[in-house]
Amino acid sequence: MTTTLAPTRTSSPNRIGKVVRMQLLNKQTFVYLPLTILGSAFAISLMIYGIITLAVDDGSTEPMYGGGSQAPLWYFLAVGIQALAFSFPFSQAMSITRREFYLGTYATAVITSAVLSVTFLIGGLIERATDGWGFNGYFFYLPWIWDQTPAVAFLLYFTIAMFAFSIGFWGATIFKRFGTAWLIATGVALVLVIVLVCFLVTVFDGWPAFGRWIVDLRPISLVGIVFALDLIFAGTSYLTLRRATP
């Protein structure tokens, strides 16, 4: 008597690609809103720079930098939440495994984060070539980030966008698996850990050393730190998603 083993189902690129296409059906989340936020923040920043330039008698100003460019990057936190909340139940109805959903969703995040980072890169190159659009105003280009070549700037933009996405996705998986109470408890626990670290640094008089570390921190080092945090949140998200119900 012989027995045959049932074939083990593996995630194929086609099925992962199906998840990517499914996620991109919601163009508002992944395309339109990031572009709207980016365009609005850019336009408002340029208007502010223009007002400052007109207010100066001789029209000359020191280089002007704003924080508006962070808005589309941190919006990816909302993208991470919506990527699970809107699509996960639908994916399970399509008999897509949780692993395939996870890989396809993160592939979508990688693609959109890369597109946004390329946009920042092109914008920064234009600002360098035009001396800040002709009036020394910079939205995409920050000297500290660009000091270690445009490639490092791209990596930093990319890892920050992915980190924001991973935080949102991580929170959504906790909510989906355990509910609101556990999500709030986890958030409170993280805040308490941060407060405890600040307390210990204060007790051991570590703030001067921490300040020196921040001052000496290079962009490529920050890329490594953010990437490591991204891996932690992404990994724990997968472990939680494996037992989440639609």
Beta strands, then each sheet from edge to edge (+ up, - down):
strand 1: 64-65
strand 2: 137-138
sheet 1: 1+ 2+
end
